[in-house]
Each structure stands twice: as structure tokens, then as C-alpha cells.
Amino acid sequence: MAATSSHLSSDRVNLLDLKEWLRREFLSFFEDCPGKKLVVWDKHLTQPLGLIADYRVLKERGVDKMMDLRELRDNRLLKKKDLSDISHIFFIVKPKLELMSLIATNVLSVESDLKNEIKEFHILFVPRMTHLCEKKLKELGVYGSFKNNLKEIFLDLIPLDNDLLSMENPQLFKDLFLHNDPTYLYNVAKSLMTMQSLYGIIPNIYGKGKYSQMVVDQILRMRREMPQNQEPQTTPKIDNLILIDRNVDLITPMMTQLTYEGLIDENFGIKYTQLEIPQEKIKKPNQDDKLNVVEMKKSIVILNSGDSLFGEIRDRNFNAINPVLSRTAKELQQTNEEKNRLQSVSQLRMFVEKTLKTYQVKKNSLENHMTIAEIIKELTMSDEFFEKLQCQNDLLAGLSGDKANSYIINCMSRGEDIYTVLRLICLHCAVNNGFKTSLLETYKREIIRAYGMKYFELLNNMEKSNLLYNQGVKNFDTISKKMNLQVDKVNEENPNDISYVFSGYAPLSIRFCQYLTRPNWKMYGDLFGLIPGEFFEEVQYLPNGMRKRRNSNASLNSSQSGQSLDQKMTLVFFVGGCTYAEISALRYLSSINESPTEFLIATTCLINGKSFIQSLEDGFS
């Protein structure tokens, strides 16, 4: 496990502890059942659970076979031949009614086929079992087949890197802001209680937005209801918690991310730290100016800090990664030249033992990232890309005002990607503090004309979720000026401000965190009032003897600064999703010498503008 999870290790808040806790909870279901087991998955859960326990670990607990539930239908149901020597059949699923029907069909098929042979059936619901699922199993006549084997896997915050956790629930923004259904906030609160059980009570809580407030209210209630002898007896490793509703800042997700990792997600999508690139061919000139064909050696690339090269370039502006790639290439060339100068067998053996493995890993990483960077460069050098960025800058500057933006209208007439158009319209709406009715109707009419009625429901959902709304009091210009959101001169290679992640725009959400973590943060109270959502703060009492020795009053008011033992640790939690650009901006703030705090980042889901809007589509899951 150590070899594959070293990227989770950290001196301050070691997320290996959380992974190990999740792993023990998950594996206990199998350890309690002797004999061979068949696991039937909902395929959407294989990746997140794979980050907790891989197949090798499951095999050690008696898992003999694994199958995809969604493929076990029609003429391919579970039969006797699938269950040779199997004692237990585990269905691991999300609580969806259509999956209950699939499970029931397969259970009835097995019971009919085996007759007198006894097999134990289990359902592990992720993250919770619902009353509707229980009712459905009863209606389908299989509830009794599971006896007392309906259990829950509380797969809450999954550690993705040493400073990043995600619940990977892209449905939450839709549940909260479209359906006004806060049910899942219980899971958010419970996940933070798990963090406190492992890393100590977080003394100071701050937040923006009504749903963040609801999460904190549940945390405080859970603590009041907890028996005193179950309180975490751990000195706090996290000093502050900041929760932010996604609708506090709807501008940032609509902007095109310009960090390396952000652009990877924009163009390919990153899922559970994995990048899947089709085995497409890329042409590039060779020394004779003829075209060679180069193919990716791997279709799947793992993206985390375990890859030291990726760890160095992931948060850089894309325009600043070439020097790092060039330097790495030169280092590999020097290593290769040193190898060629070796003459004796003992020298070669020493090279193989000490250098060869590292050299090969570094070489593979460089090849992967040079290929990825080449694809992205081709996209970012296009006229279309520059025109889109110019449109974004014009919208931020308020040049369109209450008129339809000509570039957006032209994009529709050319049939550009619908999500690019919708992002720009949402950006226009956010910076303009809403649309006049006539402008909103113009945009909607033109979208239907260009792309068809199939997007009518999506537009309706976007209005209900307040991504598109009627004009209110205009205050973005005031917020932008007072919080220095738009920065003219940006040093992309050696940044001195978080605005480098968008080459001149500082994410409002992160500027809020930056101001809130300053020693004199209370002077910004009136400014915080201009930002959407109510601001709140809470103080949690600590069990006796659990205060930090270094500072008896760990709070954002500390005058300590610098990356030292007295530097605070702040957990920022996004309710409704966050972007990789925001993560990069927080990492930048953690890295600067005068920073009063280091940041740990958690979110209900990782998003970009396209995936964010897609989550509001009917039928999205």
C-alpha cells in the first residue's frame, strides 16, 4: 500500500490515516463472511472504491470474481456456472431504483437455477440505503433473500492527493439549488465528523452560504448528541474550517482554466486522478521537417503528486511549463550520457541498482506530459481559443452590459459547442448581476434556434438554479475593485498573485479565503457582505487537554506568519464543487513564505464549466 499511496502522505495532516480508516470499514464487510465471494458492482463505484482497496486486497479477503451489474440483464443473468464454490454474493450499488430491479432479477435467477443450494446475498449501499430502495426490494419479492445483509458503506471524503479530498458527488449542486433538497448535506457533515475523529476537533469554523451553515448546524448537533467518552481525544491538527457554497462564486467555474491541470480537465476530463486519452495519433516534425507519427504509450495516465514532474507543473500557468519540461529533458540526457561513459560491470550494476528505475519512471513521465502538453498547445494556439479568452475578458470588464455579446451570438450562428456558449452566457449574467428580461429572452431564443428544443429543459433548470436570473443590484464592479479580482500585469512564470491561474483574474472564492485568513480579517466584514450568501462563524469547544501547546487560542486572528510550526492549517470545503484552478490558487497561497496558513482542500465534487452545466441536465447521474 505504501508504494501506491505515498502521494497521500503529509507531515501536517496525513491523509493516509483517512484512507486506512475507509479501507478498514470497507474490508470489514468481506472479513465477516467466510468463504469465496462474488462482487457485482455498479460500474460507477469501481473507481472510487478502487482508490481505497484494489483487487489484490479484495482477493486476500476471499473475493474470487467481480462483475458489472449493468451487464447482467436480459439473456446474461447470474447463473449456476458463475457461482461455482461461491458462498456470498455482494451487490455494491448506489441507492437507485433501477438498480434494485436489476438486483432482484438476478437474485430470482440464481434462486431458480440453484434451487436447494444456499447462497448468501448482500447489498452494500453507497453511501446510504433509502426507504424507497427497501420498499422496491419488497415489491419485487426479494427483500427476504437478503435477511440482515442490507448494509451501508459510508464512502465520504476520498483522499485524492496529500492536500485534496473529494466526495465526488456531481449531483449535489442540482439537488441543492434546483430541487432544494438538502438531504445529502448530512453526508457532508458526517464526513467532517470523520475528519475530526481522526485529526481532532476543528476549533474555528467560518463560512459563506445557507447550505454551508446547514452543514455546520448538523456538525454542532452531532457533537451535542455524542456521548462525552466518544469525543476525539486528539490534539487538533486543523485550526480552521472554511465552508463555501458554490453559488457564492458562479463566475469562476465559467472561466476557462489556464493552469496545466485545469486545461487537462477542460479538454479531457480528470476522473479520480485518472486521465484517459484516446490512442489518437499526434503529428510533429522530425529533423528532416517530415511528419512522424507519435502515439501515447498509455491511454490512462495517473495524475497525482506521486509523479514528481506532474507535481511540479500541475499548478503552473500553462505558458510556464515549458522551462520545467526542458530542464527535465536535459537532466535525463545527462543521466543517459553518464550511463554511456560507464565501463566496468560493477559501475553498470550500481547504475542499475540506484538510478535506472528512477530514470525510467522520470522518462515515462516526461514522455506522457510532453505529449499531453503538445495536444493542449495545439488547442490553445487556435484563433477560437484566443477569441474566447478575449470575450471572457470583455465580459469581466463590463463591456457588454445589458446588450447581447456579439461573440456569443456569432458562436451560436457557427454552431460552436453548446457548453462553451452556455458558459459565456452564465459568465455574462454573473458579472452583470443578472439580465434584463429582454436580454435573457434573446439569449434563450437564439440557443433554441441554433441548437434545438432539446436544450429547453436545461435552460429552464439553469434559471431555476440561478445560473441565469433577472437583474438585481449591480455590485460586481465594486467587489472586483475592492478585492482586486482583475489584475493587469500578471507574472505567469513566477506569479506573485493568485490571478495567474486565469492570466489576470483572481477567483472570488479564493480571494475570499485569502482575506479571511489574514490576521486583520474582521476589517473586511462590510466587503464580505457584498459577496452572495450569509457569512457566519462558530467556535467549537475542545475536550480538556486537547488545546495546542503552541497557541492556546488557535484562530484566524493569529499574528503568526511564515511556514513554521506556528503556521495554521485551514481546511477549505466547497459545497457544490470546485475547479482545479481554485485548488492551484490555494496551493499557491500555501506556498508563499508570508502565508499565515497552509490549506487543505475538500469538495463535494471536482468540476469545470462544462461538467458543472451538464450536471443540471435532466437524466444526469
Phi, psi and omega in degrees: 000322184300322183294324183267349184242012183298334180292349179269349186285140179205149180288325187277296179235101187277105184286353171300327179297319179293317178299318181295322178295314178298322181296314180297317180299316182292311185291337182300330179297324181276325182293335181278358184237104180290152178103175181283150186229146171250129177253124177249114189263150153281119190303336180289350182257352184295321181290310180297319179289333176295334176287341181266316181210120181276179185298324180302317180293320178294321179298323178296338178262017172093007178284114186264328182218155174224138182222159179266120184301320186290346176269350182267073182216169177053247184270004181236068176265164175300132180229177182302323183294338179280346193243024179299123179066008180275131178259328185230136177244116181256124169259121180247111192217161165279156184282077181240137186296322181295331177286329177297322179295318178297318179298313182300317179301318181287323178296315180296324178295317180294314182296325178288322184284323186268336180054264188273351178286136184263123173235141177265129179258140178226145167238126173252111180273136178239117000264345184218150173276141180249158178298324180296323178292318177301314180300319180296317179298324177292316179300325183274359173078022182238002183303319181293338180293340183264354179049242179253029187256031172260107186235171180239135171256110180276080178274092188264254181281117180264124177290121178257332178204180186289353177224017187221130176228149179214144175273347178049053175242087182290350182280344193295317181303318179296316179301316185284307193264345175259310184264354181055041182248103183269015186307317186291346179298336173301318179294322178298313180298318181294325179294323178288329173294323175298316177302318181290328178293330182268325189240010177092159179296135178273113189295320190239128181237133179227155180191170180219120177117149186290328181285326173298319177299320179296322177299313182295320177301320179291322178299314181295322178294317179300322179291321179296324183276351182281131175304142186300327182284356177258000178297140180301123178262059184229132175297130185303129174263344178244125184273324188221147174237126175244121176252139183225123171291141181299327183284357172296327179221095178264000178283311187303315181296336183276345178283151175281120181291141184240010170279163181301309181293322179298318179291327174299314181293321179300320189264332184237328187087129177248129182233116180053048179067009180252135175250122178253117178247128176303152182285052181283158182262140182241131181261137174211153185286144172261190185297335181267011181063018172266166184264122173264156177251124181242134179243147173298134178288331181233144175272342179240127178240129178276128183244094171206178186288354172297337172269103188298324179294314178298321178301331181277330186253347189302320186264001178282151168301141185304328180291353184247011183269339184302316179302324180290317178297319179295316179298318180296319179298319179293321178298319179293322178296318178297318179298318179296320178294321177297320179298319182293338179276348180290141184239318185276158179296320181296322178294318179295320179297317179297321179296316180298317184289321189259331192239327192300314183297315179297319179300315183293319179298315181295321180295315179298318179298315180299316180299316179299311187285331174292323179292314179299315181297325180294318178297313182295321181299319180299322180288318185282346178270000182284154177298322181299320181293314180297320180295322178295316178298320179296321177298316178301313181297321178296319179295317178299325181282355177077022185287335181275327179057232183263018178252152176296135181286127185296324179296318180297316179298319179295322177301319179296315182295332178274353180074032178298164180311129184300324183287330172297315179297313182295322177298316181293323178294318177296321177297314178303315181297316184293314183285339180267003184054044177101169181248148163294151185306319183295321180290318178299317180294325177298311180299315181297317180297318181291325178295313180297320180295320185276325190241349175102166183292345182297343179262006181298313182294323178297315178299320178298317179294323178295324176292315181296330180272001179068026167282332172235131184203164179285151191295137173244209179288129180281115178224005181297319180301319179295313179299315183300317182288314184289333180256006176053053182282328181253117186245125185288308185257109183245128175269101185286330183277319177234078189294149174237014180199153182294347182294350180296337184291338174238021180052046175132356177237126178269124180303128181302318181301320184278327174298323175301312179297320181299313180291322183293333181267006175280151181303328183257034190300334184293341178290346180265011184305314180295323179293318178300330180293337178284335182282139181306145177095146178285138175270142178215161174215145179223151175241127177262133176288149180254144175302152181305134177082002184261001177289150179288137178293328186294335183196117184286350179226077183286108180210173179292347181278358182303140178269001179292147176211172180090156180275087182223188178296338181267000176290133183286165173240123182240127175265120176257123184242120178266120178265102182118001174113154174216161183261162176294331178296320177294321177297315179299320179296320177293321177297322177298315180297324177296328190276338185285143188300322185275005182295129179283351184211154169257148186249139168246138189241132175225150182208157174284340178189149172268132188226162160229176185303320181292309182295328179297312179291321179300329181296344180268357180289146175295136180089355179291139177211000000 
